[in-house]
Amino acid sequence: MTVKFTKEHEWVRIEGSTAVIGISDYAQQQLGDVVYVELPEIGRKLEQGKEAAVVESVKAASEVYAPLTGEVTAANNELTAEPARVNSEPLDGGWFFKMTIADPKQLDQLMSEAQYADYVAGLG
């Protein structure tokens, strides 16, 4: 299973022709306790690098950007009732939305897990 990362701390897990999007463990640690998540509506067209969702914590509100261009096919509505899943399961149950992949070449612009780990280490 391929997982890629953006410099804005989103992760992308590729499942066939679908991309599952969430925020990284690093991002949820920086945010602190997540108290609210605003998800994109199904059918919304997203553009790479543009705002797709919002996550709010006790510390701050932050945008979640679309790591790829495509269309939203699912939203994790469980986060509406239980936003803390973003903290407890950032790479699993805390996913935000799923989308189609309009241009698979955009994946080449994203970082591998190892590249992302190096990137985050450099932020310290």
C-alpha positions in Angstrom: 0.0 0.0 0.0 1.5 3.3 -1.1 1.4 6.2 1.2 2.7 9.6 0.1 3.0 12.9 2.0 2.8 16.7 1.3 4.8 19.5 2.8 1.5 20.7 4.4 1.4 17.4 6.3 -1.4 15.6 4.5 -1.0 11.9 3.7 -2.4 10.1 0.6 -3.0 6.4 0.6 -3.7 4.9 -2.8 -6.3 2.2 -3.0 -6.8 1.3 -6.6 -8.0 4.4 -8.4 -9.0 6.1 -5.2 -6.9 8.3 -2.9 -7.6 8.3 0.8 -6.6 11.6 2.5 -5.8 12.5 6.1 -3.3 14.5 8.1 0.0 13.1 9.4 0.9 12.0 12.9 3.2 15.0 13.1 0.4 17.4 12.1 -2.0 16.0 14.7 0.7 16.3 17.4 1.3 20.0 16.4 -2.5 20.7 16.5 -3.2 19.1 19.9 -6.6 17.8 20.7 -8.8 18.0 17.7 -12.3 19.2 18.6 -14.0 19.8 15.1 -13.5 18.7 11.5 -15.2 20.2 8.5 -15.2 17.7 5.6 -15.7 18.3 1.9 -19.1 17.3 0.4 -19.2 14.3 -1.9 -19.0 15.3 -5.5 -16.9 18.4 -4.8 -14.1 19.0 -7.3 -10.8 19.6 -5.6 -7.7 21.1 -7.0 -4.2 20.1 -5.9 -2.9 22.5 -3.3 -6.3 24.2 -2.6 -8.3 24.0 0.6 -10.3 20.8 0.9 -11.3 20.5 4.6 -10.8 22.3 8.0 -9.5 20.8 11.3 -9.9 22.7 14.5 -8.1 21.9 17.8 -8.0 23.5 21.2 -4.9 25.5 19.9 -5.8 26.5 16.3 -7.8 26.0 13.2 -6.0 24.7 10.1 -6.8 24.0 6.5 -6.4 20.6 5.0 -5.3 20.9 1.4 -6.0 18.6 -1.5 -2.8 16.7 -2.3 -4.2 15.8 -5.7 -6.7 17.1 -8.2 -9.9 15.0 -8.3 -13.5 14.6 -7.0 -14.5 13.7 -3.5 -16.1 10.3 -3.4 -16.5 9.8 0.4 -16.2 11.7 3.6 -15.4 10.2 7.0 -18.6 11.3 8.8 -17.5 9.5 11.9 -15.1 12.4 12.5 -18.0 14.8 12.9 -19.2 12.9 16.0 -15.7 11.8 17.1 -13.1 14.4 15.9 -10.5 13.0 18.4 -10.0 10.0 16.0 -7.7 12.4 14.1 -5.4 12.3 17.2 -5.8 8.6 18.1 -5.7 7.1 14.6 -4.2 9.7 12.2 -3.2 7.2 9.6 -6.2 4.8 9.9 -9.7 5.7 11.3 -8.9 9.4 11.3 -8.9 9.7 7.5 -10.8 12.8 6.2 -12.0 12.0 2.7 -11.6 9.8 -0.4 -11.2 11.1 -3.9 -10.7 10.1 -7.5 -7.2 10.8 -9.0 -7.6 13.0 -12.0 -3.8 13.0 -12.8 -1.7 10.1 -11.4 1.4 12.0 -12.4 0.7 14.4 -9.5 1.7 11.5 -7.1 5.3 12.0 -8.3 5.3 15.4 -6.7 4.6 14.0 -3.2 7.1 12.6 -0.7 7.7 9.0 0.3 7.4 8.1 4.0 11.2 8.3 4.3 11.4 11.7 2.5 8.6 13.0 4.8 10.4 11.8 7.9 13.5 13.6 6.8 11.4 16.7 6.0 9.8 16.7 9.4 13.2 16.1 11.2 14.4 19.2 9.5 11.6 21.3 10.9 12.7 20.8 14.5 
